[in-house]
Amino acid sequence: MLRHIWYTAIGYGGQIVLSLMTGVIAARLLGPDARGELAALLLLPLTLQFLAMAGFPQAQVVFVARHPKQAVVITSSLFLMTLLTSFIAVVVGLILLPWLLVDMSVAHKWHAALLLAILLPVLTVYGIPSNTFIGLKKYGVFHSYRLLALILYMLAVLSAFWIPDAVVIGWVYAGLVVAIGLPFSYILFRRAFPGELGWKSSLVKPMLRFARVTLLSQFPQIMGQRIDQFIVLAALNTTALGYYTIALSIGQMFQSLQQSAGTFLIPYLASSDVDGRHQAYTFGWMLRLTILTSLCGALVLLALIPWLVPLLFGESFLPSVGAAQLLMVMCGLVGIHLAFMDGFRGCDLPKLTVRSEYVSFAIRCVFLLVGVWGIENPEPSHIALIMLVATLPTLAYDAYLYHHHVEPLNVAWLKRTTVDMYLVWQKLQPFVLRIKMKCLNKA
């Protein structure tokens, strides 16, 4: 268990560091205009990639864990199905592309269409073997796939040292994934699983049913995380998307730390030795701790953003500061929403998660469409403010579901926060004392 936690911590930490480094390099080398073009070129392929997976990764993890001896057949069967869904996603993307890239030239639109047709299926099939490894609890190998994808993207961004053009970066990234990513994925998988590839319809049908339910539950979450960027691209321009992407990146790194808590909260709540009353207590304890850490962390970073943005991304991104501060608060609140979702899943209440995600997605769509339509000349900070305001009714609905299905939310529930902090301090006190002793010995 400790080894799994260690691998997960290294994996998430490495992804955050690589994402930050890549974001800083891209902003410094490209500037707001070209950075927005790069975000526009990759937004549709990366979004449709998740939809093209159609819930297959979760189905693959579950079925490989249940049938480890048939891991090769399961993986090869899903590979073929994913190729089909990728083709459908490419067709959908080519239809949507002209409506999104309104202010781009015809040449850029052609490049975007070709990159979509190549990147989307390649990225989709690249990650398929990694889900087999996580199904067999080989978390180190799983994270190596994700880290390699980020490294390849960072190398593509570094090509801007010679040619600072978004289209060139897109093509270099596609070339690296095809030349390095796919061979790495295949060789690593075949060395671990040298068995015969095949197709097994007796497993395919239940996996398709499982994947369909998963996709329906994940669709609002996937789209809800990107709907604001689509609105910025369609209603504003690529330069505005460049500013908005930088503003959002800081909050998303903070949010990814919050998401990692669900890796341990869900299995703990779902374990068979935890009864309903203990589940509610643990859920409430983690929720109060998340509320406190999310709000405190967001407020600290909120004060640092006016200094961080020009330091990391350059003076040209100073217009992103206002949007970054609003989105930081939003990401702190979204972290609380994610804690609700993880808790509901761990308490075996998946229907509440689905209901909340669809309500959240609907609220964001309504607020964004009404807000953009009602503002004469919308700016990235306006979109950020709309996203922040839209998060509040989502949290209210989460609290309503928690109150009626887990335990009552009242003054007594809030008063437990002081007890929670005392318990946390008791856990941390030996660690703090050891640090003090080391400092005193050195002095």
N, C-alpha and C positions, 0 to 999 in steps of 0.2 A: 504493500500500500504506500509506504513512504517513498519507494522508488518511483511509483506512478505519479505521486504528488510532485516529486523532484523534476521528472520529465515534463510534467504539465507546466510547472513554474518556469522552467528554462524555455519551453516552447512559446508560451505567451510572452515572456519577457523578451525573447529574441525577436518575435514578431513586432512588438511595440517599438523596439530600438530600430529595427530595419525600416519600419514604416516611417518613423520620425526622420531618420537619415535620408530616406528617399524623398520624402516631402520637402525637406530643407534643400536638398540638392536640386530638385525640380524647380522649386520657387526661385532659387538663386540664379540658375542657369537660363530659365525661360522667361521669367517676368509674368505679370498678370495675364497678358493677352495669350501668349503661347501656352501658359499653364492651363488656362481655361479651354483652349483647343484640345489639349491632351486629355483633360477630364471629359470633354464632350465626346472624343473619339472612343474612349474606353467605357463610358457610362453604360451604354446600351449592351455591349458584349458581356460585361461583368454582371449586369442585372439579369439578362436573359440566361446567362450561364446557370444561375441558381434555379431559375424556373425550368431550364432544360433538364436539370438533374431530377426533377419531378418527384422528389421524395425518395429517390433511389439510395442515397448515402445512408439514411437511417435504416431503410429496409435491409441494406447490405450488412450493416453492423449487426443488426439483430439476428439475421439468418445465419451469418457466419459464426456468431457466438453460439447459436443453437446447433449448427451442423458444421463444426470445424473441419471435418474430413472432406467436406464438399466445397471448401473455400474456393478452389480453382474454378469449378463449374459455376458457382454462384457469381464470381467475378466476371467470367467470360460471358455469361448470359446477360448480365447487367451492362456490360460493354456494348453489346449489340443493341440493346434497348435504348441506351443513352445516345448512340449514334442516330437513331431514328428521331428521338425527341430533340436532339440538337439541330437536325435538318428542319424540323417544324419551327423551332425557335429562330433559326436564321431567316426563314421566310417571313415570320412575324416582324423581325427586326428590320428587314429590308423595306417592309411596308411603312413602318413607323419612322424610319430614318429621315426622309425628306421633311416630315412635319416637325422634327426636333432640331435639325441643323439648318434652321432658316437663314441665319446670317453668314453661313459658310459658302465659299465659292463652289462651283460645280466640280472642280478638280478635287477639292477636299472631300466633297460628298462621295465621289467615286472611291477615293482612298478609304473613307470610313466604311463604305459598303463592302469593299474587298477585305478589310481588316475584320469586319464583323463575320464574314463568311469563313474566314480562316481561324481567327482567335476563338470564337465561341465553341465550336466542336473540339478544338485542340485542348483548351483549358478544361472543358467538361470531362473528356476522357482521361486527361492527365491525372486527375485526383481519384479515379475509381479504385486503383489498387490500395491507396492509403486507407480507405474505409475497411478493407479486409484486415489490415494490420490492427486497426483500433478495435475491430470485432474480436480479435484474438488477444487483446490487451497489450499489444506491443506499441505503447504510446511514443516511445522514442523514435521509431521508424515513421509513425504517423506525422509527428511534428517535423521530421526532416523533409517530408514532401512540401509542407506549407512554407518552411523556411527557404527551400530551394526556389519556390515560385517567387518569393519576395526578393531573393538575391538576383534572380534573372531580371526582374523588373528594375531593380536598382542599377544593374549593369546597362540595361537599355537606356535608362535616364542619363547615365554618365556619358552616353554618346553625344549628348547635347554640348559637351565640351568642344566638340569639333563642328557639329551642325546643330545649332539650337532651334530645331524645328519639331513640332509635335508629331507630324506625320512620320518623320524619320524614326523617332523614338518608338512609335507604334509598330513600324515594320521591323525594327531591330528586336523589339520584345517578342513579336510573333516568330521571328527567325530563331531566337534563342530557345523559346519553348519547344519548337519543332526539332531543333538540332540537339539540344541538351536535355530538356525536360522530359520529352516522351521516351527517348532511349533510357534515361535514368529510371523512369517509372517502370518500364517494361523489364529491364535487367534486374532491378532490385526485387520485383515481384517474382520473376521466374527463378531466381536463385533461391528464394525462400519457398516457393511452391512450384516444383518442377513437373507436377502432374499434367495429365492430358487436358487440354482445353475442350470445352463442349457446351452443350445446351440441354437443360433439364426442365421440361415444361411443368413437371409436378411441383417444382419449386418456383417457377416463374409466376404462375397464377397467384399464389398467396403473396408473393413479393409485390406484385402489381397492386393487389388490394391494399396492402400495408402502405405502399408508396403513395397511392391515391389519397388515402386519409391524411398522411403526413403532409402532402403538398397542399391540401385544402386548409390545413391548420397553419402552415408556414407562409402561404401566399401573402396574407395581409402584413406579416412581419417583414418579409423581404421587400415588398413594395413600399411599405410605410417608412422604411429606412432610406429610401431613395426618391420618394415622390417629390420632396422639396427640391432636389437637384434637377429633376426633370422640369419642374415648374420654372426654376431659374433659367434653365437653358431655353425653354420654349417661349417664356414671357419676356425675358431680358436679352442677354447675349452671352457669348463665350467669355468675354472679359469679366462680366459679373460672376459667371460661374467660377472663374479663376479665383476671385476674391472670396467667394462663398466656400469653395473647396478648402482653402487655407483656413478659413474661420472654423469650419466644421472639423478639420483634422485634429485640432488640439482637443476638442471635447470628445471625439471618438476614441482617442488614445486613453483618456480618463475612463471612458465608458467600457473599454475592453478589459480594464482591470476589474471593474465591477462585474462583468459577465463571467469572469473566471471563477467567481464564488459559486456560481450555479453548478460547476463541475463537482463540487463536494456537497452542496446543500441537497441536491436532488437525490443522490443515492443514500444519503444519511436519513432523510425523511422517509424514503421508500423502503428502508430496511425492515425486515420482518419483525425484529425485536423492539420496534418502537410502536407503542400503542397510540390510539387516537388522541388522548389527552396530552401525552408527551409530544406528539407531532405538533399539536397546536401551540404548545409552550415553546418548542424549538423554532417553529416557524415565526412566532411573534418575536422571539429574542433576536433571530437573524434579521427580521424586518426592521426592528427598532435600531439595530446596529447599522444596517444599511442606510436608513434615513439619516442617522447622525453623521456617518462617514461621508455619504454622498453630498450632503449639504455643506459640511465643513470643507471637504476637498474642493467642491465647486467654488465656494466663496474665496478660498485661498488662491486658487488659480485665476479667479475673476480679477483679483487685485494685481496679479502678475502679468496678465495678458498684454496690457499696454507696453510693458517692457519686453515680453517674450517675442511678440510678433515681429517687431523690427530687428531684434537680435538674431532670431533664427531665420526668418524668411526675407529680411531686407526692408529698407525704407519704402520701397515701391508698394508694399502690401499694408501700409498703415491704414488705408480705407477699410481693411478687414477687421480692425480692432473692435468696433462697435458690434458687428455681427458675431465675432468670436466670443465676446462677453455674454451676449444673449444665448448663444448656442451652448456655452459652457454650463449655464444654469439649466438649460433644457436637458443636456446630457446627464447632469446630476439627478434631475427628476426622472428621466428615462431609466436610470440605474435603479431607482426605487420601483418603477414599473416592472423591470426585469426580475427584481427580487420577488414581487408578487407572482409573476409567471412561473419562476422556478419553484417557488413554494407550492403553488397549485399542482404542478406536475409531480412534485415529490409526495404530496398528500393524496395522490391518485385522483385528482380532480381535473383531468385534461379538458373537459368540456368548458370549464370556466376560463381556461387559457385561450381556447379558440374564440369564445364569446368576447373576451376582453380585447384580443388582437383585432378582430373584425370591427369592434366598436372604435378602437383607437385609430385604425386605418380610415374608417368613415369620417371620424371627427377631423382628422388631418386633411383629408380631401376637401371637405366642406369649408373648413377655415381657410385653406390655401386658395381655393377657387374664389370664394367670396372676398377674401382680403386682397388678392391680386386684381380682381375685377373692380374693387372699390377704390383702389389707390391709383392716382393718375399716372405717376412715374415711379413705379416700385423700384426699390434698391435691395441689395442683399440683406441689409439690416432689417428691412421691413419683413422679408421672408423669415428671417431668424426670429423676429418678434412674434409672428404668426405661429411658428412652430412651438415657441415657448408657451404661448397662451393655449394652444391646442392640447398641450400635455396635461394641463390642469384638470379638465373634465375627465380625461383618461384615468388619472390617479383617483379621482372621486369615484369613478365606476369600479376600479380595483378595490378601493376601500369598502364599497357597498357589497361586493361579492365576498370579501374576506369577513365582513361583519355577519353576513347571513349564512355562510357555509363553513367557517373555521371557528371563530370565536368573536364575541362582541367587542367592538371598538368603543372604549369609554375612557373616562378620566383615570380609572384604576390601571388600564392598559398602558397609558402614557406614563404613569408614575413608576412603572417597573423599569423605566429607562435608567434611573439612578442605580437600581440594583444591578442592572446589566453592566453598567460602567464599572461598578465595584468588582464584579466577577471578571471582567476583562482586565482590570488593573491587577487583580490577584494573579492572573495568568502571566501578565507581563512583568510583574515586580521582580521575580528572580533574574530575568534577563537584564532588566535595568540595573539591578544591583551588581551583576557581574561586570557590566560595562563600567560602572562607577569604580569598582575595585581595580580594574585594569588601568583606568585613567590615573587613579591614586598611586598605583605601583610604579607607573611610568614617571609620574612627577617626583 
